Amino acid sequence: MSEILGLGEIRLGLSASDKSDALRQCGALLVAAGAATQAYADAMFDRELQVSTYMGEGVAIPHGTNESRDEIIAAKLGFLQFPEGVDWDGNIVHVCIPIASRTDEHVDILASLAEVLMDPEAAETLRTTNDPEAVLRLLGAVN
């Protein structure tokens, strides 16, 4: 799993002025990681117009549109933590997990995320930790 989410894709203690700023940061992370082109990052805004990627419990999972999948270079997830929160159409997001994937390589980590969110203490750790290794441990990206 470390090739899908590694320390290089974890950003903690960030701030964003609004949802658009957070989406820009998510897209920039995927582009910088070599996972997607800028066109894919731009398509993340289009996806938000179709349907919100807010998943509940302070988490959003931004991704591009189906039409933008050709702009994915490699399967990769990011983890961006916004401790102060970002207004996401009336919901407050503390964690964004941008996805670039053409198949289901990312499903195991998202399943781990779902389990973490059911544990209030673990979910709080994701929202507030300053330890990238703790993120990897909680999401099952390392043993």
N, C-alpha and C positions, 0 to 999 in steps of 0.2 A: 504493500500500500504506500510505501514512502515515495514511490515515483508519482503517485496521484496527489498526495499532500505531504510536503516536506517543510522543514524549518524555513526555507526560503520563501514559502508562500504564506507565512503567518505574520500578520501585522497586528500588533497590540497597542492599546492606548491611543488610538486615532481619534480625530474629530472630523466632522463633516458639517458643513453649513446647512445642508438639506439633502433630500433623497437623491437629487441629481448629482450632487457632489460625491455622495457615497457610491453611486453607480459608476461615476467616472473613475473613482479609486479602484473599484472592483475590476472594471475593464482594463485599466492600466496594469494591474497586478497580473492578469492573465496574459496580456501582451508581453510584459517584461519577462514572464516565466517561459515564454516561447510556446504557450499553449494555443494562442489564437491570434488572428490578425486584428488590426484596428477596426475593420469592418464588423467583425464579430462583437467586439466591445461596443460599437455603436448600436448594434442590433439588440443589445440588452435594454436600451431605452425603448425600442419598438416593442419588446416583449412586455414591458411594464404597461404600455398603452393597451395591450391585448388583455392581460390579466396580471394582477399584482403577484409578485413573488414573495410577499410576506407570508410566512408559514405559521405564525403564532409564537408565543413564548419569547418574543423579542428577537426572532430570527427571520432573516430574509435569505432566499437562495436565488440570486440573480443569474440569469442565463440568457442566451440569445434566442432568436426565433428559429423555428424549424428550417426556414429558408437560409439561415446563416450557418448551418452546420458545415457547409463546405469550407468555411473560414476557420475551422478548428484544425490546429496543427497537431496537437497531442492532448491526451486526456489529462486534466489537471483540475484540482480544486484550490481555492484560496480560502483564507480565514482572516477576516478583517473585524477587529473588535472596536466598537465605539462606546466606551464606558458611559459617556454622558447621554448617549442615545441620539437617534436620528428620527425625525418625524417621517413616517412612511405612510402617507395618506391617512393620518389619524391614528396610526399605531406607532409605538416606539420600538425601534430596532437597535439592538446592542451588538448583534453579530450578523455579519453578511458572509455567506459562503458562496462565492461565485463559482459557477461550473462551466467547464469546457469539456464536453464529452460527446462522442458520437454513438457510444454503446452504453453498457451498464457497468463500466469499470468503477464508477463512483458510488454504486449502490451500497456497498458494505459500510462506507464511511457515513453515508446518510442514514443508514439503519442505526449505526452507533449514535449518531446525533439524536435521533428520535428517542433512544433509550436514555441518553443524558438529559434530555429536556423533561423527561418524566421524573427525574430525581432533582428536587429543588436545589439541593446543595451542589450537585455537579453542574447544574445549569448556571447557578450563580458563579461558580468557578470559571466557566467559559466567558461569562460577561465581564469578569473583573480580574482575572489572572494577569500577571506580568511575566509568566513563565511559558514560553512557546512549547516546551516539552510537555507541560501539563495538558495543553490542547491536543497534542499528538496522542498522549496516553488516553485521554477521555474519548477521543474519536476513534480509537482502535487503530490508528495509523502506525503505531509501533507496538511491539510486544512488551 
